[in-house]
Amino acid sequence: MATAAAGAAVGSGGAAGGIVAAGEATYPVAPGYRVNVRSGPTTTSPVVRVLAYDARVRIRCQRRGQSVKGPYGLSSIWDSIAPGEYISDAYVRTGSDGYVAPSCG
C-alpha cells in the first residue's frame, strides 16, 4: 500500500472524523492509497491529516492549484473536503476530468 506521492491531498469525506450525512454524494479515493490532506492546493502546503485506505470523500468545492500526477491522471484541480482541507483530484475517482462541485470562492 502507498501513501500519495508528494502528499497530493485527498479528503476522507465530510466534517470531523469523515462522517457524511445521508444523501450527500461521496467519491472514492484511489484504492491502496493513504492520501495526505493539505491546508492549501499545493504539495508544499502543510499536511493536516492523512486519509485512511479506501476512504470516500464529500467534495464541498473545487479550485485550481498545483498540477499533480496520480492514479487518475494529471490534474490541477484540488478538492476541498472540509474548511482548510484540500486533496488533489488526481487521487479521487469523480468520473470526470473537470469540476464536479462549485468553484471555491
C-alpha positions as CSV (number, residue, x, y, z in Angstrom):
1,M,0.0,0.0,0.0
2,A,1.2,3.5,-0.8
3,T,1.0,7.0,0.6
4,A,0.1,9.6,-2.1
5,A,3.2,10.8,-3.8
6,A,4.4,14.3,-2.8
7,G,1.4,14.5,-0.5
8,A,-1.3,15.1,-3.0
9,A,-4.3,15.9,-1.0
10,V,-7.4,13.8,-0.8
11,G,-10.2,14.0,1.8
12,S,-11.9,11.4,3.9
13,G,-15.3,12.9,3.4
14,G,-17.3,15.4,5.2
15,A,-16.9,17.1,8.5
16,A,-15.0,15.9,11.6
17,G,-14.0,12.2,11.5
18,G,-15.1,11.7,7.9
19,I,-18.8,11.5,8.8
20,V,-21.0,12.0,5.8
21,A,-24.7,13.0,6.1
22,A,-27.3,10.8,4.3
23,G,-28.0,11.8,0.7
24,E,-24.7,13.6,0.1
25,A,-22.6,12.4,-2.8
26,T,-19.2,10.9,-1.9
27,Y,-16.4,9.9,-4.1
28,P,-13.8,7.1,-3.6
29,V,-10.1,7.8,-3.1
30,A,-7.8,5.7,-5.2
31,P,-7.6,2.1,-3.8
32,G,-4.4,1.3,-1.9
33,Y,-3.5,4.9,-1.1
34,R,-3.4,6.9,2.1
35,V,-3.6,10.4,0.8
36,N,-2.3,13.5,2.5
37,V,-4.9,16.2,3.2
38,R,-3.3,19.6,2.9
39,S,-4.1,23.1,4.1
40,G,-3.9,24.5,0.6
41,P,-4.0,23.4,-3.1
42,T,-0.3,22.6,-3.3
43,T,2.0,19.7,-2.3
44,T,4.1,22.2,-0.3
45,S,1.1,23.2,1.9
46,P,1.3,21.6,5.4
47,V,-0.3,18.2,5.9
48,V,-3.3,18.5,8.3
49,R,-4.2,14.8,8.3
50,V,-3.9,11.6,6.3
51,L,-6.9,9.7,4.9
52,A,-7.4,6.0,5.6
53,Y,-7.1,3.4,2.9
54,D,-10.3,3.2,0.8
55,A,-11.7,6.5,2.1
56,R,-14.6,8.2,0.5
57,V,-14.8,12.0,0.4
58,R,-17.5,14.6,0.0
59,I,-16.3,17.5,-2.2
60,R,-17.5,20.8,-0.8
61,C,-16.0,22.9,-3.7
62,Q,-13.0,22.7,-6.1
63,R,-10.2,25.1,-7.1
64,R,-7.2,25.2,-9.4
65,G,-3.8,24.7,-7.8
66,Q,-0.6,22.9,-8.4
67,S,-0.7,20.1,-11.0
68,V,-0.4,16.6,-9.5
69,K,0.0,13.3,-11.3
70,G,-1.9,10.5,-9.6
71,P,-3.7,7.2,-10.3
72,Y,-6.5,9.1,-12.2
73,G,-4.1,11.2,-14.3
74,L,-2.6,14.7,-14.2
75,S,-4.9,17.3,-12.6
76,S,-4.6,20.9,-11.4
77,I,-8.0,20.6,-9.7
78,W,-8.0,20.3,-5.9
79,D,-11.0,19.2,-3.9
80,S,-12.0,21.0,-0.7
81,I,-13.3,18.3,1.7
82,A,-13.6,20.5,4.8
83,P,-12.6,24.1,5.7
84,G,-8.9,24.4,5.2
85,E,-8.5,20.8,3.9
86,Y,-7.6,20.0,0.2
87,I,-6.8,16.9,-1.7
88,S,-5.7,16.5,-5.3
89,D,-8.4,15.4,-7.7
90,A,-5.9,13.1,-9.3
91,Y,-6.5,10.8,-6.3
92,V,-10.3,10.9,-6.4
93,R,-12.5,8.9,-8.7
94,T,-15.1,11.5,-9.7
95,G,-15.7,10.1,-13.2
96,S,-14.8,13.5,-14.7
97,D,-11.7,15.4,-15.8
98,G,-13.4,18.7,-14.9
99,Y,-15.3,20.2,-12.0
100,V,-18.0,18.1,-10.2
101,A,-18.6,20.7,-7.5
102,P,-18.9,24.5,-7.3
103,S,-15.7,26.6,-7.5
104,C,-14.3,27.6,-4.1
105,G,-14.8,31.4,-4.0
